[in-house]
């Protein structure tokens, strides 16, 4: 997919969700979810194999085992939650809790990127994602 085709897909999605969010909120939703979907796509073919091997590791060495598996598979991030955006769709009644678990399952480097999408609401002390 070319950059232009990707941009078109993103803007098409924006048009679909336009009625659910006001214009200022659309950008807060589109960019993070585009990133999350892309991360899911990168992990898709290797995810189950890595997770299965990681889950056999002793808790004391799990962090190091994950680093080793990521290097072996040529990736720099992972999600240990066992979830993906697609998997969450299979249990729509639990999306809220599942999404929180999904976000918490990412490696720290992805959490740092996602933190850049967080902004403070000027009217309160609430931090939105």
C-alpha positions in Angstrom: 0.0 0.0 0.0 1.4 3.4 -1.0 1.5 6.3 1.4 -1.3 8.0 -0.6 -3.5 4.9 -0.4 -2.9 4.7 3.4 -3.8 8.3 3.7 -7.0 7.7 1.8 -7.9 4.8 4.0 -7.4 6.9 7.1 -9.5 9.8 5.8 -12.2 7.4 4.8 -12.3 6.1 8.3 -12.5 9.6 9.6 -15.6 10.2 7.5 -17.2 7.0 8.9 -16.7 8.0 12.5 -17.4 11.7 11.9 -20.9 11.5 13.4 -19.6 9.7 16.6 -17.0 12.4 17.4 -16.7 16.1 17.0 -14.0 17.3 14.7 -11.5 18.1 17.5 -11.9 14.5 18.8 -11.5 12.7 15.5 -7.7 13.3 15.3 -7.4 12.0 18.9 -9.0 8.8 17.7 -7.7 8.3 14.2 -3.9 8.5 14.8 -3.8 6.2 17.9 -6.0 3.6 16.3 -4.1 3.7 13.0 -0.9 3.0 15.0 -2.5 0.2 16.9 -3.9 -1.4 13.8 -0.5 -1.2 12.1 1.2 -2.8 15.2 -1.4 -5.6 15.1 -0.6 -6.2 11.4 3.1 -6.3 12.0 2.7 -8.9 14.8 -0.1 -10.9 13.2 1.9 -13.7 11.6 4.3 -14.2 14.6 2.2 -13.3 17.5 0.8 -16.7 18.6 4.2 -18.4 18.2 6.0 -15.8 20.3 3.3 -15.6 23.0 3.2 -19.4 23.3 7.0 -19.6 23.7 7.0 -16.7 26.1 4.3 -18.2 28.3 6.4 -21.3 28.8 9.2 -19.2 30.4 9.6 -18.9 34.1 8.4 -15.6 35.5 11.9 -14.6 36.6 13.3 -14.7 33.1 10.2 -13.7 31.2 11.5 -10.2 30.4 14.7 -11.5 29.0 13.0 -14.3 27.1 10.7 -11.7 25.5 13.7 -9.6 24.4 15.3 -12.7 22.9 12.2 -13.7 21.1 11.7 -10.1 19.7 15.3 -10.0 18.4 14.9 -13.5 16.9 11.8 -12.4 15.1 13.1 -9.1 13.9 10.7 -6.9 15.9 11.2 -4.2 18.4 7.9 -4.3 20.3 5.3 -6.9 21.5 2.0 -7.2 23.3 1.8 -9.8 26.0 -1.9 -9.4 26.6 -3.0 -12.2 24.2 -5.3 -9.7 22.6 -5.5 -7.8 19.3 -8.1 -5.3 17.9 -9.6 -8.1 15.9 -9.9 -10.5 18.9 -11.6 -7.8 20.9 -14.3 -7.6 18.3 -15.3 -11.2 19.2 -16.4 -10.1 22.7 -18.0 -6.7 22.2 -19.5 -6.7 25.7 -16.0 -6.7 27.2 -14.3 -4.2 24.9 -13.6 -1.6 27.6 -11.8 -4.0 29.9 -10.2 -5.8 27.1 -8.9 -2.6 25.5 -7.3 -1.6 28.8 -5.6 -5.0 29.1 -4.5 -4.7 25.5 -2.9 -1.3 26.0 -1.2 -2.4 29.2 0.3 -5.5 27.4 2.5 -3.5 25.0 6.2 -3.2 25.6 7.4 0.1 27.1 8.5 1.6 23.8 4.9 1.4 22.4 3.5 2.8 25.6 5.9 5.7 25.2 4.6 6.4 21.7 1.0 6.1 22.8 1.7 8.5 25.6 2.3 11.2 23.0 -1.3 10.9 22.0 -2.5 11.8 25.5 -3.7 15.3 26.2 -5.1 17.1 29.1 -8.6 18.5 29.0 -8.3 22.2 29.7 -11.4 22.2 31.9 -10.3 19.4 34.3 -7.5 17.3 35.6 -8.6 14.4 33.5 -6.1 12.9 31.1 -7.7 11.5 27.9 -6.3 9.0 25.5 
